[in-house]
Amino acid sequence: MDIKEIQRHLPHRFPMLLVDRVEEIELSKTIKGYKNVTSNEAFFVGHYPGMPIMPGVLIIEAIAQMGALILLADPTHAGCRPLIAGMDKVKFRRPVVPGDRLDIACEVLWFRNLVGMMHGTASVNGEIAAEADIAFKILKDGDEI
């Protein structure tokens, strides 16, 4: 899945679109992809100037966006919008800096009645940078938040 297809599924746009490519997907089960972290990212201007580090909350958001693509790529969820409902077991293990490729993998732990839980990891060169269990809810067209 390239960036154009990702944009067909996710409502996010620059600077909040944090997924560059999906390499593997098994609908409603697992997904693997990545984000290239470059020095011209908007968040580096104000986050540790002189020593740029990708904000942890954006790493978790990248995991959540990748996880959302597992569900949104399924034609039965066309027009739906996933929302983060909660996070658990969030851990940050190493900083992510410009030049890193953030490899992201997610697995759906359970999903029923448009609510579910996934586990995601973000790694750099095979070393886990962050991981989290993320609860989500899917809103159908017309549903209110």
ROSE-4610 file (N, C-alpha, C; in Angstrom, 1 decimal, always signed):
// ROSE-4610
residu = [M/M/M/D/D/D/I/I/I/K/K/K/E/E/E/I/I/I/Q/Q/Q/R/R/R/H/H/H/L/L/L/P/P/P/H/H/H/R/R/R/F/F/F/P/P/P/M/M/M/L/L/L/L/L/L/V/V/V/D/D/D/R/R/R/V/V/V/E/E/E/E/E/E/I/I/I/E/E/E/L/L/L/S/S/S/K/K/K/T/T/T/I/I/I/K/K/K/G/G/G/Y/Y/Y/K/K/K/N/N/N/V/V/V/T/T/T/S/S/S/N/N/N/E/E/E/A/A/A/F/F/F/F/F/F/V/V/V/G/G/G/H/H/H/Y/Y/Y/P/P/P/G/G/G/M/M/M/P/P/P/I/I/I/M/M/M/P/P/P/G/G/G/V/V/V/L/L/L/I/I/I/I/I/I/E/E/E/A/A/A/I/I/I/A/A/A/Q/Q/Q/M/M/M/G/G/G/A/A/A/L/L/L/I/I/I/L/L/L/L/L/L/A/A/A/D/D/D/P/P/P/T/T/T/H/H/H/A/A/A/G/G/G/C/C/C/R/R/R/P/P/P/L/L/L/I/I/I/A/A/A/G/G/G/M/M/M/D/D/D/K/K/K/V/V/V/K/K/K/F/F/F/R/R/R/R/R/R/P/P/P/V/V/V/V/V/V/P/P/P/G/G/G/D/D/D/R/R/R/L/L/L/D/D/D/I/I/I/A/A/A/C/C/C/E/E/E/V/V/V/L/L/L/W/W/W/F/F/F/R/R/R/N/N/N/L/L/L/V/V/V/G/G/G/M/M/M/M/M/M/H/H/H/G/G/G/T/T/T/A/A/A/S/S/S/V/V/V/N/N/N/G/G/G/E/E/E/I/I/I/A/A/A/A/A/A/E/E/E/A/A/A/D/D/D/I/I/I/A/A/A/F/F/F/K/K/K/I/I/I/L/L/L/K/K/K/D/D/D/G/G/G/D/D/D/E/E/E/I/I/I]
num = [1/1/1/2/2/2/3/3/3/4/4/4/5/5/5/6/6/6/7/7/7/8/8/8/9/9/9/10/10/10/11/11/11/12/12/12/13/13/13/14/14/14/15/15/15/16/16/16/17/17/17/18/18/18/19/19/19/20/20/20/21/21/21/22/22/22/23/23/23/24/24/24/25/25/25/26/26/26/27/27/27/28/28/28/29/29/29/30/30/30/31/31/31/32/32/32/33/33/33/34/34/34/35/35/35/36/36/36/37/37/37/38/38/38/39/39/39/40/40/40/41/41/41/42/42/42/43/43/43/44/44/44/45/45/45/46/46/46/47/47/47/48/48/48/49/49/49/50/50/50/51/51/51/52/52/52/53/53/53/54/54/54/55/55/55/56/56/56/57/57/57/58/58/58/59/59/59/60/60/60/61/61/61/62/62/62/63/63/63/64/64/64/65/65/65/66/66/66/67/67/67/68/68/68/69/69/69/70/70/70/71/71/71/72/72/72/73/73/73/74/74/74/75/75/75/76/76/76/77/77/77/78/78/78/79/79/79/80/80/80/81/81/81/82/82/82/83/83/83/84/84/84/85/85/85/86/86/86/87/87/87/88/88/88/89/89/89/90/90/90/91/91/91/92/92/92/93/93/93/94/94/94/95/95/95/96/96/96/97/97/97/98/98/98/99/99/99/100/100/100/101/101/101/102/102/102/103/103/103/104/104/104/105/105/105/106/106/106/107/107/107/108/108/108/109/109/109/110/110/110/111/111/111/112/112/112/113/113/113/114/114/114/115/115/115/116/116/116/117/117/117/118/118/118/119/119/119/120/120/120/121/121/121/122/122/122/123/123/123/124/124/124/125/125/125/126/126/126/127/127/127/128/128/128/129/129/129/130/130/130/131/131/131/132/132/132/133/133/133/134/134/134/135/135/135/136/136/136/137/137/137/138/138/138/139/139/139/140/140/140/141/141/141/142/142/142/143/143/143/144/144/144/145/145/145]
x = [+0.9/+0.0/+0.9/+0.8/+1.6/+0.9/+1.5/+1.0/-0.4/-0.6/-1.9/-3.0/-2.7/-3.8/-4.0/-2.9/-3.0/-3.9/-3.8/-4.6/-6.0/-6.3/-7.7/-8.4/-7.6/-8.2/-8.2/-7.1/-6.9/-7.3/-8.0/-8.4/-7.2/-6.1/-4.9/-4.2/-3.7/-2.8/-1.6/-0.7/+0.5/+0.1/+0.7/+1.8/+1.4/+0.2/-0.3/-0.4/-0.1/-0.1/+1.3/+1.3/+2.6/+2.9/+2.3/+2.6/+3.0/+4.1/+4.6/+4.3/+4.3/+4.1/+3.6/+2.8/+2.4/+3.0/+3.7/+4.4/+3.7/+3.0/+2.2/+0.9/-0.1/-1.4/-2.2/-2.8/-3.7/-5.0/-6.0/-7.1/-7.7/-7.9/-8.5/-7.6/-6.3/-5.4/-4.0/-3.2/-1.9/-1.5/-0.5/-0.1/+1.4/+2.2/+3.6/+3.8/+4.5/+4.8/+5.9/+6.0/+7.0/+6.8/+7.5/+7.5/+9.0/+9.4/+10.7/+10.8/+11.7/+11.8/+12.9/+12.5/+13.4/+13.6/+14.7/+15.0/+14.1/+13.3/+12.4/+11.0/+10.8/+9.5/+9.2/+7.9/+7.5/+7.8/+7.6/+7.8/+9.2/+10.2/+11.6/+12.0/+11.2/+11.5/+11.4/+10.4/+10.2/+10.5/+10.8/+11.0/+12.5/+13.1/+14.5/+15.3/+15.2/+16.0/+17.5/+18.2/+19.6/+19.9/+18.9/+19.0/+17.6/+17.3/+15.9/+15.6/+14.5/+14.0/+12.5/+12.0/+10.6/+9.8/+8.8/+7.9/+7.3/+7.3/+6.8/+5.3/+4.6/+3.2/+2.9/+3.8/+3.7/+4.1/+5.0/+5.3/+4.1/+3.4/+2.2/+1.1/+1.0/+0.0/+0.3/+1.6/+2.0/+1.6/+1.8/+1.3/-0.2/-0.9/-2.4/-2.9/-2.2/-2.6/-2.4/-1.2/-1.0/-2.0/-2.4/-3.4/-4.8/-5.1/-6.3/-6.4/-5.3/-5.3/-5.6/-5.4/-5.8/-7.3/-8.0/-9.5/-10.1/-9.5/-10.0/-9.8/-8.8/-8.6/-9.6/-10.4/-11.5/-12.7/-13.1/-14.3/-15.5/-15.7/-16.9/-16.8/-15.6/-15.5/-15.3/-15.7/-15.5/-16.4/-15.8/-16.5/-16.4/-15.8/-15.8/-14.5/-14.6/-13.4/-13.1/-11.9/-11.5/-11.0/-11.3/-10.8/-10.1/-9.1/-8.4/-9.3/-9.5/-10.4/-9.6/-8.4/-7.5/-6.2/-5.3/-3.9/-3.5/-2.8/-2.3/-0.9/-0.1/+1.2/+2.1/+2.0/+2.8/+4.2/+5.2/+6.6/+7.4/+8.3/+9.3/+10.6/+11.3/+12.6/+13.8/+13.7/+14.8/+14.3/+15.2/+14.8/+14.7/+13.9/+13.8/+14.3/+15.3/+15.9/+15.8/+16.1/+16.1/+17.1/+16.6/+17.4/+16.9/+16.2/+15.7/+14.5/+14.4/+13.2/+12.4/+11.2/+10.4/+9.5/+9.9/+9.2/+8.1/+6.8/+5.7/+4.9/+4.6/+3.8/+2.7/+1.5/+0.3/-0.4/-1.0/-1.8/-3.1/-4.2/-5.5/-5.6/-5.8/-5.9/-7.3/-8.3/-9.7/-10.5/-11.6/-12.5/-13.9/-14.8/-16.3/-17.1/-18.2/-19.2/-18.5/-17.7/-17.0/-16.0/-15.7/-14.7/-13.6/-12.4/-11.3/-10.1/-9.1/-7.8/-6.7/-5.6/-4.5/-3.2/-2.2/-0.9/+0.0/+0.8/+1.7/+3.1/+4.0/+5.4/+6.0/+6.9/+7.6/+9.1/+9.8/+11.2/+12.1/+13.4/+14.4/+15.6/+15.9/+17.0/+16.8/+15.6/+15.3/+15.2/+15.4/+15.4/+14.1/+13.3/+12.0/+12.2/+11.5/+11.5/+10.4/+9.2/+8.0/+7.0/+6.2/+5.1/+3.9/+2.7/+1.5/+0.4/-0.5/-1.8/-2.8/-3.5/-4.3/-5.8/-6.7/-8.1/-8.7/-9.6/-10.2/-11.7/-12.3/-13.8/-13.9/-14.7/-15.0/-16.3/-16.3/-17.5/-17.9/-19.2/-19.8/-20.2/-20.4/-20.9/-22.2/-22.3/-23.5/-23.4/-22.5/-22.3/-21.6/-22.0/-21.5/-20.4/-19.5/-18.4/-18.9]
y = [-1.2/+0.0/+1.2/+2.0/+3.2/+4.4/+5.6/+6.8/+7.2/+7.0/+7.4/+6.5/+5.2/+4.3/+4.5/+4.8/+5.1/+6.3/+7.3/+8.6/+8.3/+7.3/+6.9/+6.3/+5.7/+5.1/+6.0/+6.7/+7.5/+8.9/+9.6/+11.0/+12.0/+11.5/+12.3/+12.9/+14.1/+14.7/+15.3/+15.8/+16.4/+17.6/+17.7/+17.0/+15.8/+15.4/+14.4/+13.0/+12.8/+11.5/+10.9/+9.8/+9.3/+7.9/+7.5/+6.2/+6.5/+6.0/+6.2/+5.0/+3.8/+2.6/+1.5/+0.6/-0.6/-1.7/-2.6/-3.7/-5.0/-5.3/-6.6/-6.2/-6.9/-6.7/-8.0/-8.4/-9.5/-8.9/-8.6/-7.8/-8.3/-7.4/-7.6/-8.4/-8.6/-9.4/-8.7/-8.6/-8.0/-7.0/-6.2/-5.2/-4.9/-4.6/-4.1/-3.1/-2.0/-0.9/+0.0/+1.2/+2.0/+3.5/+4.3/+5.8/+6.1/+6.9/+7.4/+8.7/+8.8/+10.0/+10.9/+12.1/+13.0/+14.3/+14.9/+16.1/+17.3/+17.3/+18.4/+18.1/+17.2/+17.0/+18.2/+18.6/+19.9/+19.8/+18.6/+18.6/+18.7/+18.6/+18.7/+20.2/+21.1/+22.5/+22.9/+22.3/+22.7/+21.6/+20.4/+19.3/+19.0/+19.4/+19.3/+19.9/+21.2/+21.9/+21.6/+21.4/+21.1/+19.6/+18.9/+17.4/+16.8/+16.8/+16.4/+14.9/+14.7/+13.4/+13.4/+12.4/+12.3/+12.1/+13.0/+12.9/+11.5/+11.0/+9.6/+9.5/+10.6/+10.6/+10.4/+10.9/+10.8/+9.4/+8.7/+7.3/+6.5/+6.7/+6.0/+6.3/+7.5/+7.9/+7.1/+7.0/+6.3/+4.8/+4.2/+2.8/+2.8/+3.7/+3.7/+3.9/+4.7/+4.9/+3.6/+3.0/+1.7/+0.7/+0.6/-0.3/+0.0/+1.3/+1.7/+1.1/+1.1/+0.6/-0.9/-1.7/-3.1/-3.1/-2.3/-2.3/-1.6/-0.4/+0.4/-0.1/-1.0/-1.6/-2.7/-3.1/-4.1/-3.3/-3.8/-3.1/-3.0/-3.9/-3.8/-2.6/-1.9/-0.8/+0.5/+0.5/+1.7/+2.8/+4.0/+5.2/+5.3/+4.3/+4.3/+5.1/+5.6/+6.3/+5.7/+5.2/+4.6/+5.7/+5.6/+6.5/+5.7/+6.3/+5.7/+5.8/+4.7/+4.7/+4.5/+4.1/+4.0/+3.4/+3.5/+2.9/+2.2/+1.1/+0.4/-0.2/-0.4/-1.0/-0.2/+1.1/+1.9/+2.0/+1.7/+1.7/+2.4/+3.3/+3.9/+3.3/+2.8/+2.1/+2.7/+3.5/+4.2/+5.4/+6.5/+7.6/+7.3/+8.1/+8.0/+9.4/+9.4/+10.6/+10.7/+11.9/+12.0/+11.0/+10.5/+9.5/+8.0/+7.9/+6.5/+6.1/+4.9/+4.3/+3.6/+4.1/+3.5/+2.4/+1.2/+0.0/-0.3/-0.4/-0.5/-1.7/-2.5/-3.7/-3.7/-4.1/-4.2/-5.5/-6.0/-7.2/-6.9/-7.3/-7.1/-8.2/-7.9/-8.9/-9.4/-8.5/-8.8/-7.7/-8.0/-7.0/-7.6/-6.8/-7.2/-6.0/-5.9/-4.8/-3.4/-3.4/-2.1/-1.6/-2.4/-2.0/-3.1/-2.7/-3.7/-3.3/-4.1/-3.9/-4.4/-3.7/-4.1/-3.9/-4.6/-4.4/-4.0/-2.9/-2.4/-2.2/-2.3/-2.0/-1.1/-0.2/+0.6/+0.3/-0.1/-0.5/+0.3/+0.5/+1.0/+0.0/-0.4/-1.4/-2.6/-3.1/-4.3/-4.1/-2.8/-2.5/-1.8/-2.3/-1.7/-0.3/+0.7/+2.1/+2.4/+1.8/+2.0/+0.8/+0.6/-0.4/+0.0/-0.5/-0.2/-1.1/-1.3/-1.9/-0.7/-0.7/+0.5/+0.0/+0.5/+0.2/+1.2/+0.7/+1.6/+1.3/+2.3/+2.2/+2.7/+2.0/+2.4/+3.1/+4.3/+5.1/+4.9/+4.6/+4.5/+5.8/+6.0/+7.3/+7.6/+8.8/+9.3/+9.2/+8.3/+8.2/+9.5/+9.8/+11.0/+10.5/+11.4/+11.1/+11.1]
z = [+0.0/+0.0/+0.0/-1.0/-1.1/-0.5/-0.5/+0.3/-0.3/-1.6/-2.2/-1.7/-1.6/-1.1/+0.4/+1.2/+2.6/+2.8/+2.0/+2.1/+1.7/+0.9/+0.6/+1.8/+2.7/+3.9/+5.1/+5.4/+6.6/+6.3/+7.3/+7.1/+7.3/+7.9/+8.2/+7.0/+7.1/+6.1/+6.8/+6.0/+6.6/+7.5/+8.6/+9.2/+10.1/+10.1/+11.0/+10.4/+9.1/+8.5/+8.8/+9.6/+10.1/+9.6/+8.5/+7.9/+6.4/+6.0/+4.6/+3.7/+4.2/+3.4/+4.2/+3.6/+4.2/+3.4/+4.0/+3.3/+3.3/+4.4/+4.6/+5.3/+4.9/+5.6/+5.5/+6.7/+6.7/+7.4/+6.6/+7.0/+8.3/+9.2/+10.6/+11.5/+11.1/+11.9/+12.1/+11.1/+11.3/+10.1/+10.4/+9.4/+9.8/+8.7/+8.9/+7.8/+8.3/+7.4/+8.1/+7.5/+8.1/+7.9/+8.7/+8.5/+8.4/+7.4/+7.3/+8.1/+9.1/+10.0/+9.4/+8.9/+8.3/+9.1/+8.9/+9.7/+9.4/+8.3/+8.1/+8.6/+9.5/+10.2/+11.0/+10.9/+11.6/+13.1/+13.7/+15.2/+15.7/+14.8/+15.3/+15.5/+15.0/+15.2/+16.7/+17.4/+18.8/+19.8/+19.4/+20.3/+20.4/+21.5/+21.8/+20.6/+20.4/+19.4/+19.6/+18.6/+18.7/+19.0/+19.5/+19.7/+19.4/+18.1/+17.7/+18.1/+18.7/+19.1/+18.7/+18.1/+17.7/+19.0/+19.2/+20.4/+20.5/+21.7/+22.0/+21.6/+21.9/+21.6/+20.1/+19.3/+17.8/+17.3/+18.1/+17.8/+18.0/+19.2/+19.5/+18.5/+18.0/+17.0/+15.7/+15.3/+14.1/+14.2/+15.4/+15.7/+15.5/+16.1/+16.0/+14.5/+13.8/+12.4/+11.6/+11.8/+11.1/+11.5/+12.8/+13.2/+12.6/+12.4/+11.8/+10.4/+9.7/+8.3/+8.2/+9.3/+9.3/+9.0/+9.7/+9.7/+8.5/+8.2/+7.1/+5.7/+5.6/+4.3/+3.9/+5.0/+4.8/+4.2/+3.0/+2.3/+3.2/+4.2/+5.0/+6.0/+6.1/+7.0/+6.1/+4.9/+4.0/+4.6/+4.7/+5.2/+6.7/+7.4/+8.9/+9.3/+10.6/+11.2/+12.5/+12.7/+14.0/+14.9/+16.2/+17.2/+18.3/+18.8/+20.0/+21.2/+21.8/+23.0/+24.3/+24.2/+25.4/+25.0/+26.0/+25.8/+27.1/+26.9/+28.1/+27.8/+28.8/+28.6/+27.6/+27.7/+26.8/+27.3/+26.5/+26.9/+25.8/+26.2/+25.3/+25.7/+24.7/+24.9/+24.4/+23.3/+22.7/+22.0/+21.9/+21.1/+19.6/+18.9/+17.4/+16.9/+16.0/+15.5/+14.0/+13.5/+12.0/+11.4/+10.3/+9.6/+9.9/+11.0/+11.3/+10.4/+10.2/+9.6/+10.7/+11.0/+12.1/+11.5/+11.8/+11.3/+12.3/+11.8/+12.7/+12.4/+13.4/+13.3/+14.3/+13.9/+14.7/+14.6/+15.7/+15.7/+16.4/+15.8/+16.5/+17.5/+18.7/+19.8/+19.9/+19.8/+19.7/+19.1/+18.4/+17.8/+17.7/+18.3/+18.2/+18.5/+17.8/+18.0/+17.8/+16.8/+16.4/+17.4/+18.4/+19.4/+19.5/+19.7/+19.7/+20.5/+20.5/+21.1/+20.2/+20.0/+19.2/+20.0/+19.6/+20.2/+19.0/+19.3/+18.2/+18.8/+17.9/+18.2/+17.1/+17.5/+16.5/+16.8/+15.8/+15.9/+15.0/+15.4/+14.5/+14.5/+13.3/+13.1/+14.0/+14.1/+14.9/+16.4/+16.8/+18.3/+18.6/+19.5/+19.8/+20.4/+19.7/+20.2/+21.1/+20.8/+21.6/+21.3/+22.3/+22.1/+23.0/+22.6/+23.3/+22.9/+23.9/+23.6/+23.4/+22.3/+22.0/+21.7/+22.5/+22.4/+21.3/+20.5/+19.5/+19.3/+18.8/+18.5/+17.0/+16.3/+14.9/+14.8/+14.3/+14.0/+12.6/+12.4/+11.1/+10.6/+9.3/+8.8/+9.6/+10.0/+10.7/+12.2/+12.7/+14.2/+14.7/+15.9/+16.6/+17.6/+17.9/+18.8/+20.2]
